[in-house]
Amino acid sequence: MPNAQSPMPNAQFPIPPLRSAQFPIDMKIVFFGTPEFAVPTLSNLLSHPEFEVVGVVTQPDKRRGRGNQLMPSPVKMVALNHNLPVWQPRRIKKDAETISQLREADADVFVVAAYGQILSQTILDIPKLACINVHGSILPKYRGAAPIQQCLCDGEKTTGITTMLMDAGMDTGAMLLKDFTGITLLDNAESLGDRLAEIGADLLVETLVKLRDGKVEAEPQNDAEATYAPMIQSADYVLDWSQSAIALHDRVRGFYPDCTTTFRGNYLKVIATVPLGPEYWMQLPSEFRVLERDWPALSELSGEHGEVVKVVKGLGPIVQTGDGLLLLREVQLAGKKVQSGVDFANGTRLTAGEVFGKFEVK
């Protein structure tokens, strides 16, 4: 591992050279992507006549909903609407037929945006010019599968998109362009993801144009500055009320909408929260100003971790954490729809003194 005094970025995976000094004016592209995050990038490519998307690679259809029906990915739906060839290998690195079809596509560039599978060196070597990834963080921070979720969980104030040349490492390739965005206190993985998806769509087009015109150079990453965003595990969703209010809030919005606690012996999803205190008032909408007014009295309340210390009319329950108070803004009871903290408190006749996360689910 390189040291901070003398970094040796990507010694294991050197910068892959562009396989041509001159990008064509009309660029043939194969697009790799799966979730909604990737849709703006694909749509943007399709709207520019200088780019020809010759095929789309996406994850296999998955069963969803109450009917357990096979449903196409959001990227596949866009591809079908544009009559594009679609490939859906279960394990692309071992799918000889898909690899052969990718070669036959004769693409100049492969573009990858949240595809969901790792590409082998064999696949990376197929396009004439390069494989370019649209990554949801400012590299080298948050390499890995869940950069948007992890940066929120870590309480970051800014993030962005990096376009990069792909190599055999996990998001270790040389960087091309970056664009930044701030993170607000009430952003969650959905709102931030939507914003980053639009930024990524524009940045990818700018990257391709600048590569074509010779106006961008690849910059190696400094591995000594790298941080990681591993795949989300079920344990990431569990709320530990001994943590601070801001740590719990960041976890709820980072792993939105799946964080859970227990309530009266049953699972309860916590969808949205608000940390309380003078350091947050200026970052909150006006509807929470009543809490600022009442803060001298509220700040004197205390209880055990996870205990409801007060139910505020019109806003919902306030919970004691390991450090500070947390308002439950939206929750979801098992088998029910998402509801406001107010409706939850009223519907369950919630009172101060009840404790979340105390009982085991039977």
C-alpha positions in Angstrom: 0.0 0.0 0.0 1.5 3.4 -0.9 2.3 5.8 1.9 1.0 9.3 2.2 4.5 10.8 1.7 5.1 9.1 -1.5 1.9 7.9 -3.1 2.0 5.5 -6.0 -1.5 5.6 -7.4 -2.8 2.4 -8.9 0.5 0.6 -9.1 -1.4 -2.7 -9.6 -3.7 -1.3 -12.2 -1.9 1.3 -14.5 -3.8 3.8 -16.4 -5.4 2.0 -19.4 -4.4 3.9 -22.6 -7.0 5.2 -24.9 -6.7 2.8 -27.8 -6.8 5.5 -30.4 -5.4 9.0 -30.5 -8.5 10.2 -32.4 -12.1 9.7 -31.2 -14.6 9.5 -34.1 -17.1 12.3 -34.6 -19.9 9.8 -34.5 -19.2 7.5 -31.6 -20.7 4.0 -31.3 -21.5 3.1 -27.7 -22.6 0.0 -25.8 -24.3 1.1 -22.5 -24.1 -0.9 -19.3 -26.6 0.0 -16.6 -29.6 -1.2 -14.5 -31.4 1.0 -12.0 -33.1 4.3 -12.3 -29.9 6.1 -11.5 -28.5 5.1 -14.9 -31.6 6.1 -17.0 -30.7 9.9 -17.4 -27.3 8.9 -18.7 -28.7 6.6 -21.3 -31.4 9.0 -22.2 -28.9 11.8 -22.6 -26.7 9.7 -24.9 -29.8 8.9 -27.0 -30.6 12.6 -27.4 -27.3 13.5 -28.9 -27.0 12.6 -32.7 -23.2 12.3 -32.5 -23.5 9.2 -30.3 -25.0 6.0 -31.6 -26.0 3.5 -28.8 -25.7 0.2 -30.5 -26.8 -2.0 -27.6 -27.6 -2.1 -23.9 -26.4 -4.5 -21.2 -28.5 -4.7 -18.0 -29.2 -7.1 -15.2 -31.8 -9.9 -15.7 -35.4 -9.2 -15.0 -36.4 -9.6 -11.4 -39.7 -10.6 -9.7 -41.3 -7.7 -7.9 -44.6 -6.6 -6.4 -47.5 -8.6 -4.9 -47.9 -10.6 -8.1 -44.3 -11.6 -8.1 -44.1 -11.0 -11.8 -40.8 -10.7 -13.7 -40.1 -7.0 -14.2 -37.5 -5.4 -16.5 -35.0 -3.0 -15.1 -35.6 0.8 -15.7 -32.7 0.8 -18.2 -34.2 -2.1 -20.1 -37.5 -0.3 -20.4 -35.7 2.7 -22.0 -33.8 0.5 -24.4 -36.9 -1.3 -25.5 -38.7 2.0 -26.1 -35.9 2.9 -28.5 -35.7 -0.6 -30.2 -32.2 -1.2 -29.0 -30.6 -4.6 -28.7 -30.6 -5.7 -25.0 -28.3 -8.3 -23.4 -29.1 -9.6 -19.9 -26.4 -12.1 -18.9 -26.6 -13.5 -15.4 -22.8 -13.6 -15.0 -21.3 -11.5 -17.8 -17.7 -12.5 -17.2 -18.6 -16.2 -17.9 -21.2 -15.6 -20.7 -19.4 -16.4 -23.9 -22.4 -15.6 -26.1 -22.8 -12.1 -24.7 -19.0 -11.5 -25.0 -19.2 -12.5 -28.6 -22.1 -10.2 -29.3 -20.3 -7.3 -27.6 -17.4 -7.9 -30.0 -19.7 -8.0 -33.0 -21.2 -4.6 -31.9 -18.0 -3.0 -33.0 -18.3 -0.2 -30.4 -15.9 2.6 -29.9 -16.7 3.0 -26.2 -18.4 1.1 -23.5 -20.2 3.4 -21.0 -21.0 1.9 -17.5 -23.4 3.5 -15.0 -24.5 1.4 -12.0 -24.6 -1.8 -14.0 -24.2 -4.1 -11.0 -21.6 -6.6 -12.2 -17.8 -6.4 -12.5 -16.4 -6.5 -16.0 -13.5 -8.8 -16.7 -10.3 -7.6 -18.5 -11.5 -9.5 -21.5 -14.6 -7.3 -21.7 -12.7 -4.1 -20.9 -10.4 -4.8 -23.9 -13.3 -5.1 -26.4 -14.2 -1.5 -27.3 -11.9 0.3 -29.8 -11.2 3.3 -27.5 -12.1 3.0 -23.9 -14.5 1.8 -21.1 -15.8 4.8 -19.2 -17.6 4.6 -15.8 -20.0 7.2 -14.3 -19.4 6.8 -10.6 -21.5 8.4 -7.9 -18.8 9.9 -5.7 -15.8 12.2 -5.9 -13.1 9.6 -6.3 -11.0 8.3 -4.7 -13.5 8.6 -1.9 -16.3 6.0 -1.8 -15.1 3.4 -4.2 -17.5 0.5 -4.3 -21.1 -0.5 -4.7 -23.0 2.0 -2.5 -21.3 5.4 -2.7 -24.4 7.5 -2.4 -25.8 5.6 0.6 -22.4 5.5 2.4 -21.6 9.2 2.0 -24.9 10.1 3.6 -24.5 7.6 6.4 -21.1 9.2 7.0 -22.6 12.7 7.2 -20.7 14.2 4.2 -21.6 17.7 3.3 -20.6 17.4 -0.4 -20.3 14.7 -3.0 -20.6 14.5 -6.8 -19.9 12.4 -9.9 -16.6 11.2 -11.3 -16.1 9.9 -14.8 -13.2 7.5 -15.1 -11.4 5.1 -17.4 -12.1 1.6 -16.2 -9.5 -0.9 -15.2 -9.5 -4.3 -13.5 -9.7 -2.8 -10.0 -12.8 -1.7 -8.0 -13.3 1.9 -9.1 -9.5 2.4 -9.2 -9.3 3.7 -12.8 -7.8 7.1 -13.8 -10.2 10.0 -13.4 -11.5 12.2 -16.3 -14.0 14.8 -15.1 -15.7 15.6 -11.8 -18.8 17.7 -10.8 -19.9 18.5 -7.3 -23.1 19.0 -5.4 -23.9 19.9 -1.8 -25.8 17.6 0.6 -28.6 19.2 2.7 -29.6 18.0 6.1 -32.8 16.4 4.8 -31.4 14.9 1.6 -31.8 11.1 1.5 -30.5 8.4 -0.9 -33.4 8.9 -3.2 -33.2 12.7 -3.5 -29.4 12.8 -3.7 -29.4 9.9 -6.1 -31.8 11.7 -8.4 -29.7 14.8 -8.4 -26.5 12.9 -9.0 -28.1 10.9 -11.9 -28.8 14.2 -13.7 -25.3 15.5 -13.0 -23.8 12.2 -14.2 -25.8 12.3 -17.5 -24.4 15.7 -18.4 -20.9 15.0 -17.2 -20.7 11.8 -19.3 -21.6 13.7 -22.5 -19.1 16.4 -21.6 -16.5 13.7 -21.0 -17.0 12.1 -24.4 -16.9 15.4 -26.2 -13.7 16.5 -24.5 -12.1 13.1 -25.1 -13.1 13.4 -28.8 -11.6 16.9 -29.0 -8.5 16.0 -27.0 -9.4 18.4 -24.1 -9.1 16.1 -21.1 -6.4 14.0 -19.7 -6.7 11.0 -17.4 -5.6 11.7 -13.8 -4.4 8.7 -11.7 -6.1 8.2 -8.3 -4.2 8.5 -5.1 -4.8 5.2 -3.3 -3.7 6.7 0.0 -6.8 8.9 -0.1 -9.3 6.1 -1.0 -12.3 5.2 1.1 -14.9 2.5 0.4 -18.6 2.0 0.1 -19.2 -1.8 0.3 -22.4 -3.5 -0.7 -25.3 -2.9 1.7 -25.9 -5.6 4.3 -29.1 -6.3 6.3 -27.3 -5.2 9.5 -26.8 -1.7 8.0 -30.6 -1.1 8.3 -30.8 -1.8 12.1 -31.1 1.3 14.2 -29.1 1.4 17.5 -30.7 4.0 19.7 -27.5 4.3 21.7 -25.9 6.1 18.8 -26.2 9.9 18.6 -29.2 11.6 17.0 -27.2 12.8 14.0 -25.7 9.4 13.4 -29.1 7.8 13.5 -30.5 10.5 11.2 -27.7 10.0 8.7 -28.2 6.2 8.7 -32.0 6.6 8.1 -31.4 8.9 5.1 -28.5 7.0 3.8 -30.2 3.6 3.8 -33.6 5.1 2.9 -36.3 3.7 3.1 -35.3 0.5 4.9 -34.0 1.3 8.4 -35.8 -0.6 11.1 -36.5 -0.7 14.8 -39.1 -2.5 16.8 -42.3 -1.1 18.3 -44.5 -3.1 20.7 -42.8 -6.3 19.6 -43.1 -5.7 15.8 -40.9 -4.3 13.1 -41.2 -0.6 12.3 -39.5 1.1 9.4 -38.2 4.6 10.2 -38.4 6.5 6.9 -37.5 10.1 7.8 -36.2 11.8 10.9 -35.1 15.3 12.1 -32.2 15.8 14.5 -33.0 18.6 17.0 -30.8 21.3 18.4 -29.4 24.8 17.8 -26.9 23.5 15.2 -29.8 22.3 13.0 -32.5 25.0 13.1 -31.1 27.1 10.2 -31.1 23.9 8.0 -34.7 23.0 8.6 -38.0 24.1 7.0 -40.1 26.7 8.8 -42.6 24.0 10.0 -40.0 23.0 12.6 -39.5 26.5 14.0 -41.9 25.7 16.8 -39.3 23.2 18.1 -36.7 26.0 18.1 -39.1 28.1 20.2 -39.8 25.3 22.6 -36.2 24.1 22.7 -35.3 25.4 26.2 -38.0 23.0 27.6 -37.4 20.2 25.2 -33.7 20.1 25.8 -34.4 19.3 29.5 -36.2 16.1 28.6 -34.4 12.8 29.0 -35.0 9.1 28.9 -33.4 5.8 28.1 -32.1 5.1 24.6 -35.0 4.7 22.2 -37.6 6.2 24.6 -40.3 8.6 23.5 -39.8 11.6 25.7 -42.6 13.7 24.1 -45.2 13.6 21.3 -45.4 17.1 19.7 -48.7 18.0 18.3 -48.6 18.4 14.5 -45.0 17.0 14.3 -44.8 13.6 16.0 -42.7 11.7 18.6 -39.4 12.8 19.9 -37.0 10.0 20.8 -34.0 10.0 23.2 -30.8 8.8 21.6 -27.3 8.2 22.9 -26.7 11.9 22.4 -29.5 14.2 21.6 -33.1 14.1 20.5 -34.5 12.8 17.3 -38.0 13.6 15.8 -39.6 10.7 13.8 -41.0 12.5 10.8 -42.2 9.4 8.8 -42.5 5.7 9.7 -44.1 2.6 8.3 -45.7 -0.1 10.4 -45.4 -3.7 9.1 -48.0 -4.3 6.3 -49.1 -0.6 6.3 -48.4 2.4 4.1 -45.8 5.1 5.0 -47.3 7.6 7.4 -46.3 10.8 9.1 -45.0 10.7 12.7 -48.2 12.6 13.7 -50.5 10.0 12.1 -48.4 7.2 13.6 -48.6 8.6 17.1 -52.4 9.3 16.8 -53.2 5.9 15.3 -51.2 3.9 17.9 -52.1 6.2 20.8 -48.4 6.6 21.4 -47.4 8.1 24.7 -44.2 9.4 26.3 -42.4 6.6 28.0 -42.7 3.9 25.3 -39.4 2.6 24.0 -38.4 1.7 20.5 -36.1 -1.3 19.8 -36.6 -2.8 23.3 -38.6 -5.9 22.4 -37.6 -8.9 20.4 -39.8 -9.8 17.4 -41.5 -13.2 18.0 
